Amino acid sequence: MPACPGRGVGPMSRPGLGCRVTRVDAESWVERFAQELGVQAPTEAERAELLELASVAAHSSERRAAPLACWLAARAGRSPAEALELARRLGEPAAGS
């Protein structure tokens, strides 16, 4: 199977649409994505908070809430820590319930 233009072929390759695509680890992908966006990649602490935010959103609602919660936090200009605190409060049972 041919390699996709602009993508590698190697031991981590998987079949794509008529080509093989090399998979990279999450940290490398995030670093490159941040570079392409022209922003700094999240710190280790921010990564942990974002993953926890995604987890809280998914477990308080549906899985698809996870990426949307992270997007909303960024859109609102909130830090991952602030957004996580808010998400945890929203996930708590309402008083008197």
C-alpha positions in Angstrom: 0.0 0.0 0.0 1.5 3.4 -0.9 2.2 6.1 1.7 -0.1 9.1 1.8 1.5 12.3 0.5 3.1 14.2 3.4 2.7 11.3 5.8 5.2 8.5 6.8 5.1 4.8 6.7 6.5 2.7 9.5 5.8 0.2 12.2 3.0 2.3 13.7 1.2 2.6 10.3 -2.4 1.6 9.9 -4.5 1.3 6.7 -6.1 4.4 5.5 -8.0 5.2 2.4 -5.7 3.5 0.0 -2.6 4.5 1.9 -0.7 3.9 5.2 -0.6 6.6 7.8 2.0 6.8 10.6 0.6 7.4 14.0 2.4 9.6 16.5 2.0 9.8 20.2 -0.4 12.3 21.7 2.2 14.7 23.1 4.1 15.0 19.7 0.8 15.6 17.9 -0.3 18.2 20.4 3.1 20.0 20.2 2.9 20.1 16.4 -0.8 21.2 16.4 0.1 24.0 18.8 3.0 25.0 16.6 0.7 25.1 13.5 -1.8 27.2 15.4 0.9 29.6 16.5 0.4 29.0 20.2 2.3 27.3 23.0 1.4 23.8 23.7 -0.2 23.2 27.1 2.1 22.5 30.1 2.1 19.1 31.7 -0.2 20.5 34.5 -2.5 22.0 31.9 -2.7 18.8 30.0 -3.7 16.9 33.1 -6.3 19.5 33.9 -7.7 19.4 30.4 -7.9 15.6 30.5 -9.6 15.8 33.8 -12.0 18.5 32.5 -12.9 16.2 29.6 -13.4 13.3 32.0 -15.7 15.3 34.3 -17.7 16.5 31.3 -18.1 13.1 29.9 -19.0 11.4 33.2 -21.5 14.2 34.1 -23.2 14.1 30.8 -22.3 12.2 27.6 -18.9 11.4 26.1 -19.3 14.0 23.4 -19.4 16.7 26.0 -15.7 16.2 26.7 -14.2 18.0 23.6 -16.9 20.6 23.7 -16.2 21.5 27.3 -12.5 22.0 26.4 -13.5 24.1 23.4 -15.9 26.2 25.5 -13.2 26.8 28.2 -10.8 28.0 25.6 -13.4 30.1 23.8 -14.3 31.8 27.2 -10.6 32.5 27.9 -10.7 30.3 31.0 -7.6 28.4 32.2 -7.9 24.7 32.3 -7.9 24.9 36.2 -10.8 27.4 36.2 -12.8 25.4 33.8 -12.2 22.2 35.7 -13.4 23.8 39.0 -16.5 25.0 37.3 -17.2 21.6 35.6 -16.8 19.9 39.0 -19.3 22.2 40.5 -21.8 21.6 37.7 -21.3 17.8 38.1 -22.2 18.0 41.8 -25.8 17.1 42.8 -27.9 20.2 43.3 -28.4 21.3 46.9 -31.5 19.7 48.4 -31.5 16.8 45.9 
